[in-house]
Amino acid sequence: MSIDSQFTHKMWNDHELSRMVDGGVPFPMLSDAGGKVGTVYGVYDEEAGVEARGRFIIDPDGVVQGYEVLTPPVGRNVNETMRQVQAFQLVRATGGAEAAPSGWRPGKQTLKPGIDLVGNVWKEWKTEQAFD
């Protein structure tokens, strides 16, 4: 979603994104003309008429689980966004019985939250697991 019009999104998809992602983006791009949604999330600068680049992960209950806001010179990492979505899905599916540590990816070891984990994360989650 951005303050750009649907026509600008189409041009961007047709001339840029489709060259980076086969078939373009696999989801609809939404227009926030006037910055109403951006204002709610605190990323719209009304005076300048622009939005900062924000990424918000919202769960099925409408609760913001994660967010990142960057200024325009720095791009977001789609792979990291997808990793975080998968981690939030895992935590939700296990009812919080499993936690996804930094760098976790599907199929990798999770952590089991509890009093026994306090001060012992290093024993459960080795450095090589974090970065392989």
Protein Blocks (a to p, Z undefined) as FASTA:
>chain_A
ZZbdfklmmmmmmmmmmmmmghiaabdcdddehilmmmmnopacfknopacdddddddfk
opafbdcdddfklccdfklmmmmmmmmmmmmmnnopaccdehiaehiacddedfklgopl
mmmmcfklmmZZ
